[in-house]
Amino acid sequence: MNQERKRRVLIVDDSALVRQVLHAILSRHPQLEVVGTANDPYDARERIKELNPDVLTLDVEMPRMDGLTFLGKLMKAHPMPAVMLSSLTAKGTTTALDALDLGAVDVIGKPAMNQAAGLEAMGAEIAETVYAASLARVHVHRAPSPAAHPVLAPLAERARAGRALIAIGSSTGGTEALRQIFEAIPENLPPIAVVQHMLPGFTGAFAERLDRSCRARVKVAEEGEVLKPGTVYLAPSEVHLTIERHSKGLVALLKAGDRVSRHLPSVDVLFQSVAETCGAHAMGVILTGMGEDGARGLLALRQKGARTLGQDEATCVVYGMPRSAWLRGAVEQQAPLPAIASHLVAWCGHES
């Protein structure tokens, strides 16, 4: 059996120290090979032509041309997987979301102080992020959202009864997938609970950005709040999101704890709680992402009678989580990303 070839990495950063540290970190990964470095986008452009890397790491703040400008040009001229390095600040958070909008596969939070030691401490996570990105399919153009669906009056009544719930899990490539789905759904679907793997501190800004572009309300879930129809609840950073039924209806509970399926929050934890709480009155959806988080929980949902849907391979940035769920028998049906909103509405129409 032929051994899988190593994925070729180009490091683009104006700091010689950061380039050195990233080179050491990535070279330790058995499936990565650093084939070169560049100190600014102009240098990077020539190195890409020369070295043909599978993935590049790209700093945001660089001389002569900033990383976002270069990323935008790159995705038009020579689309390829890119991982952005962004500072963990309010400005850095906005920049990170802009990078994802432009086509970056993922973002690494770069510590503001003592960068060398901070990056080394994150070494294993950085290497896995870059490796996952190297396997990604880069979609050059944002697919248009499907046509608006008519408002479905009966759904609001059903949702107020505290029975129906949609649960969604996603990771690498998920920010864009969620945007497409939520911009296409009407404002009166049952509550939607979401786990999207993101850097700590980025979820709030992501929710605000989605809320501005969607008809449904989008917010970060809060401890003990009653879930309302027409609202999307994103799991906050560093806690698990679970759903329980109380006298007032479905309630969000946030639970500190260890990582499950390598993640905190974990899609598996959300799905398993929804399986126990909502059973056949739930729909579970698993979207693009690396790894297996969500596969066991989606199977639990299906075994409880819930409908389950997986994003298909052709439209995933990384067909990891949906593939794992499909192989476990957890996915009832696969669908391309542009069709998922229609599936949600159709299920809600049946549920109502």
CORJO-V291197 format. One record per residue. RES is the residue in three letters. SS is DSSP state (h for helix, s for strand, l for the rest). OMEGA is omega in whole degrees, -180 to 180 (999 if undefined). D_LAST is the distance of its C-alpha to the last C-alpha in Angstrom with 2 decimals. Layout:
# CORJO-V291197
{{RES	SS	OMEGA	D_LAST} {RES	SS	OMEGA	D_LAST}}
This chain:
# CORJO-V291197
{{MET	l	179	52.38} {ASN	l	178	52.57} {GLN	l	179	51.71} {GLU	l	-179	48.99} {ARG	l	177	50.75} {LYS	l	179	50.61} {ARG	s	-172	48.47} {ARG	s	-175	50.70} {VAL	s	170	50.22} {LEU	s	180	51.78} {ILE	s	-180	52.01} {VAL	s	-179	52.20} {ASP	l	-179	53.38} {ASP	l	179	56.30} {SER	l	178	57.22} {ALA	h	-180	59.64} {LEU	h	179	58.76} {VAL	h	178	55.02} {ARG	h	-180	55.77} {GLN	h	-178	58.00} {VAL	h	179	55.52} {LEU	h	178	52.62} {HIS	h	-179	55.00} {ALA	h	-179	55.89} {ILE	h	-175	52.30} {LEU	h	-180	50.96} {SER	h	178	54.05} {ARG	l	180	53.39} {HIS	l	-174	50.16} {PRO	l	-176	51.11} {GLN	l	178	48.95} {LEU	s	175	49.90} {GLU	s	177	53.11} {VAL	s	-175	54.06} {VAL	s	179	55.88} {GLY	s	176	56.79} {THR	s	177	56.37} {ALA	s	-176	56.51} {ASN	l	173	57.35} {ASP	l	-176	55.59} {PRO	h	180	53.38} {TYR	h	175	56.43} {ASP	h	-179	57.77} {ALA	h	-179	54.35} {ARG	h	179	54.16} {GLU	h	-179	57.42} {ARG	h	177	56.55} {ILE	h	178	53.28} {LYS	h	-176	55.32} {GLU	h	-168	57.92} {LEU	h	180	55.88} {ASN	l	-179	52.56} {PRO	l	175	50.52} {ASP	l	-175	47.09} {VAL	s	174	45.88} {LEU	s	169	47.37} {THR	s	-170	47.13} {LEU	s	176	47.49} {ASP	s	-180	48.61} {VAL	l	-174	47.32} {GLU	l	-180	50.57} {MET	l	180	53.44} {PRO	l	176	56.49} {ARG	l	175	56.83} {MET	l	180	53.08} {ASP	l	-174	50.16} {GLY	h	-180	47.69} {LEU	h	178	44.72} {THR	h	179	46.85} {PHE	h	180	48.07} {LEU	h	179	44.61} {GLY	h	179	43.47} {LYS	h	-178	46.57} {LEU	h	-176	46.26} {MET	h	176	42.71} {LYS	h	-174	43.89} {ALA	h	-174	47.19} {HIS	l	-175	46.77} {PRO	l	180	43.22} {MET	l	180	43.38} {PRO	s	179	41.74} {ALA	s	174	42.80} {VAL	s	-178	42.37} {MET	s	170	43.15} {LEU	s	-176	45.17} {SER	s	180	44.19} {SER	s	-179	45.59} {LEU	l	179	43.46} {THR	l	178	43.69} {ALA	h	177	41.51} {LYS	h	180	43.02} {GLY	h	179	42.62} {THR	h	178	38.91} {THR	h	179	38.43} {THR	h	-180	40.72} {ALA	h	179	38.81} {LEU	h	175	35.54} {ASP	h	-180	37.57} {ALA	h	178	38.97} {LEU	h	177	35.59} {ASP	h	-178	34.61} {LEU	h	177	37.88} {GLY	l	175	37.23} {ALA	l	-180	38.67} {VAL	l	-177	37.15} {ASP	s	-179	37.55} {VAL	s	174	39.48} {ILE	s	178	42.03} {GLY	s	-178	42.89} {LYS	s	-179	46.65} {PRO	l	-177	48.33} {ALA	l	-178	50.26} {MET	l	176	53.22} {ASN	l	-172	55.24} {GLN	h	-177	53.23} {ALA	h	-180	55.14} {ALA	h	180	54.53} {GLY	h	179	50.90} {LEU	h	178	50.19} {GLU	h	-180	52.06} {ALA	h	180	49.96} {MET	l	-168	46.82} {GLY	h	-177	48.57} {ALA	h	180	46.44} {GLU	h	179	43.18} {ILE	h	-178	44.72} {ALA	h	180	45.94} {GLU	h	178	42.62} {THR	h	-179	40.85} {VAL	h	179	43.45} {TYR	h	178	43.30} {ALA	h	180	39.51} {ALA	h	-178	39.93} {SER	h	-179	42.67} {LEU	l	-172	40.24} {ALA	l	168	37.70} {ARG	l	-180	36.92} {VAL	l	178	37.53} {HIS	l	-171	35.41} {VAL	l	-176	37.68} {HIS	l	173	35.30} {ARG	l	180	31.96} {ALA	l	179	29.49} {PRO	l	177	27.92} {SER	l	178	24.31} {PRO	l	179	22.11} {ALA	l	-179	21.60} {ALA	l	178	19.20} {HIS	l	178	15.70} {PRO	l	176	14.57} {VAL	l	-177	12.77} {LEU	l	-172	9.07} {ALA	h	-177	9.24} {PRO	h	-174	5.93} {LEU	h	-177	5.47} {ALA	h	179	8.73} {GLU	h	-179	8.24} {ARG	h	-178	5.95} {ALA	h	-180	8.60} {ARG	h	179	11.32} {ALA	l	176	10.90} {GLY	l	-178	12.26} {ARG	l	-173	10.32} {ALA	l	179	8.72} {LEU	s	172	11.69} {ILE	s	178	13.31} {ALA	s	-175	17.02} {ILE	s	175	19.63} {GLY	s	-179	23.34} {SER	s	180	26.11} {SER	l	-176	29.86} {THR	l	-176	32.54} {GLY	l	-174	31.26} {GLY	h	-179	27.97} {THR	h	179	28.63} {GLU	h	179	28.65} {ALA	h	179	25.69} {LEU	h	178	23.54} {ARG	h	-178	24.89} {GLN	h	-178	23.91} {ILE	h	-174	20.32} {PHE	h	175	19.80} {GLU	h	-176	21.67} {ALA	h	-177	19.34} {ILE	l	176	15.89} {PRO	l	-172	14.65} {GLU	l	-174	15.15} {ASN	l	174	11.78} {LEU	l	173	10.08} {PRO	l	180	9.85} {PRO	l	179	13.51} {ILE	s	178	15.50} {ALA	s	-171	18.60} {VAL	s	164	21.45} {VAL	s	174	24.86} {GLN	s	178	27.19} {HIS	l	-179	30.77} {MET	l	173	32.97} {LEU	l	174	36.37} {PRO	l	178	36.56} {GLY	l	-177	36.41} {PHE	l	-172	34.57} {THR	h	-179	30.96} {GLY	h	180	31.26} {ALA	h	178	32.75} {PHE	h	179	30.18} {ALA	h	180	27.30} {GLU	h	-180	29.18} {ARG	h	178	29.73} {LEU	h	-177	26.08} {ASP	h	-180	25.14} {ARG	h	-174	27.62} {SER	h	-175	26.18} {CYS	l	176	22.39} {ARG	l	174	20.04} {ALA	l	174	18.16} {ARG	s	178	20.52} {VAL	s	-178	22.27} {LYS	s	173	24.41} {VAL	s	-179	26.15} {ALA	l	178	24.64} {GLU	l	-178	26.79} {GLU	l	173	27.72} {GLY	l	-178	25.73} {GLU	l	177	23.40} {VAL	s	-177	20.02} {LEU	l	-176	17.33} {LYS	l	175	15.62} {PRO	l	179	12.73} {GLY	l	-177	14.38} {THR	s	175	17.09} {VAL	s	-178	18.63} {TYR	s	178	20.94} {LEU	s	176	23.95} {ALA	l	177	26.00} {PRO	l	-179	29.45} {SER	l	167	32.65} {GLU	l	171	34.42} {VAL	l	175	31.89} {HIS	s	175	29.05} {LEU	s	176	25.51} {THR	s	-179	23.69} {ILE	s	175	20.55} {GLU	s	177	20.80} {ARG	s	175	19.02} {HIS	s	-178	21.15} {SER	l	-179	21.06} {LYS	l	-179	19.66} {GLY	s	179	16.77} {LEU	s	-174	16.89} {VAL	s	176	20.36} {ALA	s	175	22.30} {LEU	s	-179	25.63} {LEU	s	-173	28.43} {LYS	s	173	30.94} {ALA	l	180	34.35} {GLY	l	-180	35.72} {ASP	l	175	37.10} {ARG	l	176	35.72} {VAL	s	-174	33.42} {SER	l	176	33.55} {ARG	l	-175	36.04} {HIS	s	174	33.69} {LEU	l	6	33.03} {PRO	l	-179	30.15} {SER	l	175	28.99} {VAL	h	180	25.82} {ASP	h	-179	26.47} {VAL	h	179	26.47} {LEU	h	-177	23.13} {PHE	h	-178	21.45} {GLN	h	178	23.15} {SER	h	179	22.12} {VAL	h	177	18.41} {ALA	h	-179	18.90} {GLU	h	-174	20.45} {THR	h	-172	18.14} {CYS	h	178	14.58} {GLY	h	-175	15.42} {ALA	h	178	12.83} {HIS	h	179	10.02} {ALA	s	169	12.00} {MET	s	178	13.04} {GLY	s	-179	16.79} {VAL	s	177	18.74} {ILE	s	-174	22.53} {LEU	l	-178	24.57} {THR	l	178	28.27} {GLY	s	179	30.77} {MET	l	173	33.92} {GLY	l	-172	34.10} {GLU	l	-177	31.82} {ASP	l	180	29.81} {GLY	l	-176	26.23} {ALA	h	-180	27.05} {ARG	h	180	27.37} {GLY	h	179	24.35} {LEU	h	176	22.14} {LEU	h	177	23.66} {ALA	h	177	22.84} {LEU	h	-178	19.15} {ARG	h	-180	19.28} {GLN	h	177	21.32} {LYS	l	177	18.75} {GLY	l	178	16.14} {ALA	l	172	14.46} {ARG	s	-178	14.24} {THR	s	-175	17.28} {LEU	s	177	18.68} {GLY	s	175	22.26} {GLN	s	-176	24.05} {ASP	l	-174	26.63} {GLU	h	-173	30.35} {ALA	h	-177	31.33} {THR	h	176	29.36} {CYS	l	168	29.96} {VAL	l	173	32.84} {VAL	l	-178	33.46} {TYR	s	-179	31.89} {GLY	l	-180	32.48} {MET	h	178	29.42} {PRO	h	179	27.19} {ARG	h	-180	30.15} {SER	h	179	30.68} {ALA	h	179	27.07} {TRP	h	-178	27.28} {LEU	h	177	30.59} {ARG	l	-176	29.27} {GLY	l	-177	26.59} {ALA	l	-175	23.85} {VAL	l	178	22.38} {GLU	l	-177	20.27} {GLN	s	173	20.66} {GLN	s	-178	22.80} {ALA	s	174	22.24} {PRO	l	-177	24.46} {LEU	h	-178	23.80} {PRO	h	-178	23.18} {ALA	h	-172	20.30} {ILE	h	178	18.39} {ALA	h	179	16.53} {SER	h	177	15.29} {HIS	h	179	14.17} {LEU	h	-179	12.16} {VAL	h	179	10.41} {ALA	h	178	9.98} {TRP	h	-179	8.57} {CYS	h	177	5.99} {GLY	h	177	5.26} {HIS	h	-178	5.45} {GLU	h	-178	3.80} {SER	l	999	0.00}}
